[in-house]
Amino acid sequence: MKTFKWLVFALVLVGATVFAVGNRQTALISLDPMPYTLEMPVYLVVFVSGALGVLLASFVIGWSSARRIRRLRQLDRDNARLRAEIERQRAAAALPAQAAKSAPPTRMLALDE
């Protein structure tokens, strides 16, 4: 599986290199409401927009995962607390049963004696 990942990465890298060599002409990028314009090669526009997309997607995934992770941690704390309570109650229930077994037998007096 590791070899397959490296092979795919190498193919993507070769494809990106071929794309960059084939698209060296410049493109004019205008940020319309503002008076700024950028002139850069087409491959750079594509690579930068792709990198920004990856960063934005990573941020969104991290943001949505953070809520789930917080909830899982809370559930883990609740689970540990409930398990401790169960153990405490089991121990408390076992004490009277052990005390009854270890107590010496008592003699019952009859009422008609």
Buried (B, 14 or more C-beta within 10 A) or exposed (E): EEEEEEEEEEEEEEEBEEEBEEBEEEBEBEEEEEEEEEEEBBBBBBBEEEEEEEEEEEEEEEEEEEEEEEEEEEEEEEEEEEEEEEEEEEEEEEEEEEEEEEEEEEEEEEEEE
